[in-house]
Amino acid sequence: MKAWKIFFLIAGLFNLVGGAAGFLTFESHLAEAGLPAPHYTHSFQLLFLLVMILGVGYLMVWKDPIRNRNIVWLGWLTKVCGFVISLHALRLGELPAENAWQPWIADFPFILIFGLFLFQTRRHPTRPEP
């Protein structure tokens, strides 16, 4: 369980730092990718805020992996949906081809790792016995 705790600590910090950086600098990153500035910046800010909230969830898993196991289901679903949406955006040309690496690095490995955790802990009770 120690390796899982380390993993979720890193995942939590990654989301907090990455979400905060995205929240503060997303317009410059869009410009670097050749994408126009959004008309509704709050949509992007909300996205990065949700990334940070998931980071808090992963830190909760770090503190008690079994009790907070269900939070990992939310992370897994988020990563699966993000991966599918990103691949669809690439196919439509809405995401520049030079960013094709993004879903494979930011989402796919986490789909596998979260799935492994969920599989390995499937028989553990999520609540202590009374």
MIDREN-319299 format. One record per residue (C-alpha): residue number from 1; x, z negated, y negated. Coordinates in pm, 1 decimal, decimal comma. Each point is the difference from the previous one (the first is absolute). Layout:
# MIDREN-319299
NUM/X/Z/Y
...
This chain:
# MIDREN-319299
1/0,0/0,0/0,0
2/299,0/-52,7/-230,2
3/65,2/376,4/-24,0
4/-363,3/57,5/-97,8
5/23,8/-265,8/-267,6
6/307,6/167,8/-147,2
7/-174,0/338,4/13,9
8/-309,9/-125,6/-184,2
9/213,7/-177,3/-260,0
10/177,8/330,1/-69,3
11/-329,7/194,5/3,8
12/-156,9/-246,4/-243,2
13/291,8/12,7/-241,7
14/17,6/381,0/31,9
15/-366,1/30,0/-98,0
16/29,2/-247,1/-286,6
17/309,1/162,2/-149,0
18/-108,8/358,5/71,1
19/-352,8/-63,9/-124,6
20/126,1/-161,5/-320,0
21/246,0/284,9/-60,9
22/-271,8/256,7/63,0
23/-243,7/-186,6/-222,3
24/245,6/2,1/-289,1
25/159,8/344,2/42,2
26/-244,1/228,1/183,4
27/-33,2/244,6/-291,1
28/374,9/72,3/-4,0
29/2,3/44,0/379,3
30/-285,6/248,9/-22,8
31/189,3/191,6/-268,8
32/313,5/6,7/220,0
33/-210,8/141,6/284,6
34/-131,6/272,0/-229,4
35/-351,2/-140,6/-6,8
36/-208,7/-30,0/-315,4
37/-71,7/-333,7/-160,5
38/-330,4/-139,4/124,1
39/-303,6/-15,6/-224,5
40/-95,1/-337,6/144,9
41/310,2/-214,5/27,1
42/-198,4/-299,0/122,7
43/-53,2/177,9/334,5
44/374,7/4,3/61,6
45/37,6/-354,8/-125,9
46/-271,6/-109,6/241,5
47/178,0/175,0/288,2
48/325,2/-183,1/-70,2
49/-183,5/-327,7/-53,9
50/-150,4/39,7/348,4
51/349,9/64,1/139,0
52/108,8/-330,6/-154,1
53/-305,4/-180,3/140,9
54/86,4/129,1/348,0
55/350,6/-133,4/-61,8
56/-148,4/-345,1/-56,1
57/-188,0/45,7/327,6
58/319,0/88,9/186,0
59/161,7/-314,7/-141,9
60/-295,1/-194,9/141,3
61/75,0/159,3/338,0
62/366,1/-95,0/-43,1
63/-97,9/-364,4/-44,2
64/-228,3/-3,2/307,6
65/-2,8/328,7/195,9
66/-261,6/-92,4/258,1
67/-246,5/-174,1/-227,8
68/21,8/286,0/-253,6
69/13,8/279,4/257,5
70/-321,2/162,0/-125,7
71/169,4/77,7/-331,4
72/224,0/237,9/195,5
73/-311,1/198,0/100,5
74/-62,9/61,7/-370,8
75/359,4/112,1/-46,9
76/-19,2/228,2/304,2
77/-324,8/160,0/-118,9
78/143,6/46,2/-348,5
79/309,7/170,0/138,3
80/-198,6/228,5/233,1
81/-232,1/105,5/-282,5
82/289,3/46,5/-243,1
83/187,4/211,1/254,1
84/-298,5/226,9/68,4
85/-86,5/37,0/-368,5
86/362,1/78,4/-89,7
87/29,7/265,7/271,0
88/-327,8/152,1/-117,7
89/124,4/2,6/-361,0
90/322,1/170,7/113,8
91/-200,7/261,9/188,0
92/-212,9/68,5/-309,1
93/306,0/15,9/-224,5
94/-116,7/-300,5/-202,0
95/314,7/-188,7/95,0
96/321,6/193,6/-65,6
97/187,2/115,4/310,7
98/312,0/-188,8/-110,5
99/-202,5/-319,1/50,7
100/-86,9/89,3/361,1
101/229,2/-282,0/115,7
102/-216,7/-267,5/-166,2
103/-268,3/-52,9/268,1
104/262,9/18,7/275,3
105/209,6/-275,1/-161,9
106/-256,8/-217,2/-180,4
107/-286,0/10,9/250,5
108/82,8/129,2/348,3
109/262,9/-260,3/98,9
110/-235,0/-278,7/-109,6
111/-284,0/150,8/204,6
112/221,6/-30,2/307,2
113/142,8/-344,0/-79,9
114/-333,3/-154,6/-102,0
115/-155,4/152,5/312,3
116/274,1/-152,6/216,9
117/-56,5/-342,4/-155,4
118/-375,9/26,5/53,1
119/53,0/109,5/360,7
120/251,3/-275,2/77,5
121/-215,5/-273,2/-153,2
122/-337,1/119,7/131,6
123/-36,2/-291,4/243,5
124/100,8/-271,7/-245,5
125/-286,6/-202,8/-141,3
126/-14,2/35,9/-377,6
127/-132,0/-355,1/-41,3
128/141,8/-318,8/143,2
129/-200,9/-165,1/273,0
130/-201,9/-304,3/-121,0
